């Protein structure tokens, strides 16, 4: 009986380990292959689609240390309008790090390569927290971060 109990316990641990690994892979795929391509070009035409990747409310963490709750769709629309007025054309992932906090929470740190109508390029970095809600990953928190300070 002890052997059987140990076998069941070991099987559960292995299942949890590989299940967590699978969830992390799903989150990475969701970010890199579904969310990130929305920003490559003509993102101003994809506001509704981009909004589907966010919870209804996103908590922003600006550098001053305050935390602000915003309507995600409105925040995305305002951000895209501001970037577009600056001549922004699109962005692609330059560097990417993810860390699974637990089975339903993943943190992403991303360095974006942004390009502009005048031919210039620059890099920007963001920290995203995504939660698995009703079997769907959704961003719930965001912070603009300094690339160098976060090894990006």
Secondary structure, DSSP 4 states (H G I P E B T S, - for coil): -HHHHHHHHHHHHHHHHHHHHHHHHHHHHIIIIIIGGGGSS-GGG-HHHHHTTEEEEEEEE-TTS-EEEEEHHHHHHHHHHHHHHTTEEEEEEEEEEEEEEETTEEEEEEEEEEEETTS-EEEEEEEEEEEEETTEEEEEEEEEE-TGGGT-
